Structures are given as structure tokens and as C-alpha cells.
């Protein structure tokens, strides 16, 4: 049997499932993981738990950090389970490959087909795969070749009319989707966003209702869509409704549908959004704006799963996952009596808070550069980078509109600028610089005063590295070097404040 990727034997501790069951990884490759649970079976296969589809696997690789992926269970035997990661990105796959490749040194057996050699050749004479695992371009070459082979053999058996459809899909859909990647703007490297991504992976594989809290423009709908796309419902509809944008007298008919003749103007029978989302996910945006009478009807649906159209005496059983979002303090709304406590606890099966942009540290610069590149291409702008004052303004600005405001200001800048460099004025943030912190001078400071100067700059810049580097008029790399040189412990400084 020929394997698609080399596999190595390991002994790595892992946790799997929503209940974090202990397990051990005994074989590992960039495409599959052989897992041995602490018990005879995984907890997701207990009779009292009915879960299908992906499970979350968490483990650490020495020297490469922590990994957390949604995995599908491909096979189970008496020794354990074969898991296939379903949401692994290229960076994670490359790290897995580097870990595996280091442990393939000194082999005398082809890890793909098992042929024995005195020493491995560059190419296996039996399976034809390249065996030069030390090559820096090996993994990219192998994965590309493998994907092309799979595509070739699958297309080879297709009739001509279906081949034309494949070509048309490649020429139109793939290119179109490549230009509008919905999740590209849903990125982050700050601890708060990494925790959000971790929660999304864990909660997606369950059917627990999720309540997403966050200010307007923080990406609540993108979060709900990310949960849906990683769930067992991803092949079904993802339906959204903004409870604040639809008049109260129309909202009930939108949610539950209506029968012909139910009211003046109801000339046909119409499905409600709950019925349209059957088998999939319904996203209720701005749930805090839901009128009191509809709160009672939504609660009744959540309790029995039955939908009754307006004007109809018949009820239909619906299977739908509810994800809701709000920019209100629903705890306060419950205390003041404007939101039902029983509905709140039904919706709040798993709370998830999205941090505002002002709390996301260097993510502001990462997102700004991503959107600049995107809009520069879309609008055929000359802009490719930000000036120093623009970066400082992005760091200083409060961003009340969050990511949505960032998108609008950078789109405007791409239209306004005639240069390769975007200024603070192009984004309409020139006034922000008037209140920015004056730069410190490391050059004029003595050796003994430099440490105190760096600590002061870090403290006054809220320990944001990029902002501190700007105020010191040095690069981020130079600042990291100085922090290490003067043994400055940032975490200890934070604790003292």
C-alpha cells in the first residue's frame, strides 16, 4: 500500500473532544494522525453522547508549539483511531512536515511504499516519489504533485460534458472565490483573538447555542459563519436575520413564515427563515432588539422545535442550530426586564466575546496592511505601504467603528492617495497625531538610563511593541533586541501596574 505522506512513530500527549479526554498520538503525518485514547473508546462514542462529524484535537510538538485542529474520524480499530485534520492551514501543515522530516533522517526504507534500500535514493524506484526530505522545497513539491495526480485520475474517468463543467468551474468559480475570501479579514495574532479561534474550533463541533457579544463592526457575523463552516451542518443553509433592521410587524412572518390569506397581501404561502435553515444554522443578529412578544414565541420554538406559520393550524418539526449576537449588555437587559431571562439562558449556551479593535494590539497594523493590499488591487491604486505617521495614527486611534471603520478608512485612502505611501491625512486621521506621544531619544540617553527609558516608553504605550518602537524611533526588531539585552520582563512590569 502506497501512502500519500510519510508517517512517523511518536509518543505525544493529546486532548480530544469537547470534554478534553486524554489520549496519546502514536503515529503522525501531515495528513493523518493515529490516536490511542486513554480508555478503550473515545468519549464521543459513548452511548450517552450523540455527536457526529469533526472533533477537536489539541497537542504540542516539542520546538513547534501548540496545535489545535478539527479532525474527522476516518477509521477505528482495536488499537485506536485514525484522524484526518479538516481545518489545518498551510502554516500548520508545514510545521507538522518539518517535525516529521527531521525524524526521517537515516531511513533505509521508503516511507511511502516500504521498499528496502541500503541508502535512500533521490527517487524511489517502486512508487516514484522523491525521497530527498532535506530539500527546503520538498513539501510544497510533493503536495502540489499529489493534488495534481488526484485531480488527473478523478477527471480521467469523467465523460466529456462533466469535464467541460470542471474546466468552467476552474475558470470562473475558483477565480471568483479567490478574490473574495470571507475569512481573510477574520485574522489576528493577539492572545484575545487566538482564544476566539480556539473557542470557535471547540464549539463548532457541538450543537450548543452560541451567544456572540461584541461592539458593532467586530466581526460577529463572520464568527457565526466560521462556526457554521466548521460544523456538521456546513453542507446546509446558513441563514441570517438582523432583528433590528426589520419592522416589528414583519419580523414574525420573516421568522416563522405565513400561510396564504393569513393577512392582507399574503397572496402566496411563504417559508419562514427558521424553516429555510432546517438542518443548518440560523444567525440572529442584534438579538437584544427582539420585541417582547417574539421573545416568547422564539423561546417556545427553542423548547419544542416546532414552527407554525402565521394563519396555519399545522406545526412542523425543525432541526436548526441557533447562533445569536448582540452589541448590548444582555445581563443588564435581563435585570431591567427588557429581555426574558429564560430566553437569555436558552441562547447563552456558550458565550463568546469578540474584543474591540482598540484592544487587539498589533492586529491593527496587520489588518491595515491586509486591507491596503486588497483594496489597492481592487481599486488599481498605487498605494503599497503606510508612512510612519499613518502607522502611528492607526495605533493611536480609538477605532469606535472597529474593523468596519478600518475597512472604510483604508478604502478611502486608496482612492485619495496618488503616492505609493498612504498618509494619516489620506485616512482622515491627521488630527490624531496632535495628541500622540512625543518620541523618546535613545541616542542621547546614557547606557544606564536606556533601560529606564525603554521601560517608561513601554508603560506609556500600553506595552504595545510597534507603538513603543515608533515612539523610540527604532525598529521593532531593534526594540526586541534591547528588551532582551537589558533583561526587561514585560509580564512582570504588567503585574506591577
Secondary structure by P-SEA (a helix, b strand, c coil): ccccbbbbbbbbbbcccccbbbbbbccccccbbbbbcccccccccccccccccbbbbbbccccccbbbbbbccccccccbbbbbbccccaaaaaaaaaaaaaaaccccccccccccccccccccccccccccccccaaaaaaaaaaaaaaaaaaaccccaaaaaaaaaaaacaaaaaaacccccccccccaaaaaaaaaaaaacccccbbbbbbcccccaaaaaaaaaaacccccccccccccccccccccccccccccccccccccbbbbccccccccbbbbbcccccccaaaaaaaaaaaaccccccccccbbbbbbbbbbbbbccaaaaaaaaccccaaaaaaaacbbbbbbccccccaaaaaaaaaaaaaaaaaaccccccccaaaaaaaaaccccccaaaaaaaaaaaaacccccccccccccaaaaaaacccccccccccccaaaaaaaaaaaaacccaaaaaaaacccaaaaaaaaaaacccaaaaaaac
